Amino acid sequence: MRPRPTRSARTRGGASLAALVVAAAGSLVLTGSPAHAGSASVTYDCVFSSSHSFFTTTATLTAPATAAAGQSVDVKLSLAGKGPANGPVALPAASVVPSAKILVSGQAPLTLTAPASNPPVPAKGEIPIPDLSGTLTVAQPGTVTLTPDQLALDIPSYGLSLGCTLQGAAPVLHTLTVTPAAGSATAAVTNISGRPASDTTGARPGDVLTLTGAGWQAGAPVGAVELCSLAGTGCSGADLTPYLRVGADGKLGGTVTVGAGAAPGPHRLRISQGPVSVSLVLGVLGARTLQVTPGGGGPGTSATVTGTAFDPGDEVAVTSLDKDGRPVGGAGPTAPVDARGNFTATLVPAVGAVKIVAKEKDGGDSADIPWSGSADGGSSDQTLRVVVSGGALTMSAEPGEVVLSPVTVDGAAHDSTGSLRALEVKDFRGTTEGWSLVGTVTDFRNAAGAAIPANRLSWTPQCAVHPGSAAASAVVPGSAGPLSPTTAAALCTQAASADPASVTGGHFDAGAALKLRVPEIVQNGAYAAVLRLTLS
């Protein structure tokens, strides 16, 4: 366990290493045709342990207007404005490794990375974020949308990986037109039944794909039509029904129906004619689902409705229905579907409602979920609350000095030994934060000013639960080794918990065996140093 930054037990809270990252967003640049930029304000929630930090910035995505199918293009992400604020512990140079995920419609997400290149960052200073880069290979002719998603800052020297989640609907910042590759057979999906005309990369079981193409062997039959993994493996035509042909002009036309057994997820649709084959990226969408919280209530109850696997980029209308399937309560709210197919809306179901339905604007497809409504006087829910106040994080030590064993100068190095005064740590805050007890030491000096360097003092930490006391989680001793006047060494730590419903803390004993390596030749006299212990 690495030492936590030193800070007062009275002020410890959410502003710990979680404050190292608040958010990261910026602009993408794809090489190729002239670049076009799109911008939007986005907010990220960055989480470390149970601490949340929000950061709002402008994400600007720059990309070419067009690219050829199969072309690999460079992608670069630059951060707008200032970087996130560091926590209360300084970061060494080249210690922060950033990465960002970009959602690519019809294809696997693209991860952009950059090597650690930051200068030393002081406590609570600004963490600079370098440009992030990667390579995107566009697959099929058509349109590809680029949308910002999760961000991360890895700090290997502290064993931390801080994730930042995009809040609200993810904005589409750019649409790339993918043209057929030159000098080869081409194929493209021009329409998918039941989907908006602008979306040609996602289909559901039962949908019919309309395809066109050119450059095929004139008049020859089409061979296999298969669904494969994105890597091009595991191909099978069992879940497809094709009606494709190639005319005398070498143009491909017809339809392919997606069967009920097609597994949801990203795929490649591979069309073969003899030795020639073309692969198109195709996402098979899962069944639309709804969740409502709470699942019922009396008149005036506000319900949060969330949906998954709806048509990305569409808009849904949320209403309540009575037992005969008729809308009640008037028009309900509308909500946009983000690039991941999710939406959230708030609805007050009308009296007499037994079902909540979400219906897409394009195509009219819908999903529903039961609602357990109650009439006036039917029931009474009473909320019970109790407040449990947290205590303090404290440390106490046995009074008195630590007297190390005497040594005599005789031309050989000698060890002067002793033990820390007994220490007790009590953590009764009732949180998930954990704690760390660290130490630094000054040089040993006598009355004449002669010194024995601080790093000649080493310790072997000892930690345990106080006899007869309870502890919520384990306490871990630091590593045995030398101490420093500037770099804190861990004596004992109790790790923070990632489970927000758990608790850390308890009553613990701490101590250490001490050993001072006295040099072969040193001025005689009584030497003294100060060992400072800090609990945070």
Buried (B, 14 or more C-beta within 10 A) or exposed (E): BEBBBBBEBEEBEBBBBBBBBBBBBBBBBBBBBEBBEBBBEBBBBBBBBBBEBEBEBBBBBBBBBBBBBBBEBEBBBBBBEEBBBBBBBBBEEEBBBBBBBBBBBBBEEBBBBBEBBBEEBEBEBEBBBBBBBBEBEBBBBBBBBBBBBBBBBBBEEBEBBBBBBBBEBBBBBBBBBBBBBEEEBBBBBBBBBBBBEEBBBBBBBEBBBBBBBBBBEEEEEBBBBBBBEBEEEEBEBEBBEBEBBBEEEBBBBBBBBBBEEBEEEBBBBBBBBEEBBBBBBBBBBBEBEBEBEEEBBBBEBEBEBBBBBBBBBBBBBBBBBBEEEEBBBEEBEBBBBBBBBBBBBEBBBBBBBBBBBBBBBBEEBBBBBEBEBBEEEEEEEEEEEEEEEEEEBBBEEEEEEEEBEEBEEEEEEBBBEBBBBEBBBBBEBEBBBBBBBBBBBBBBBBEEEBBBEBBBBBBBBBBEBBEEEEBBBEBBBBEEEBBBBEEBBBBBBBBBBEEEEEBBBBBBBBBBBBBBBBEEEBEEEEBEBEBEBBBB
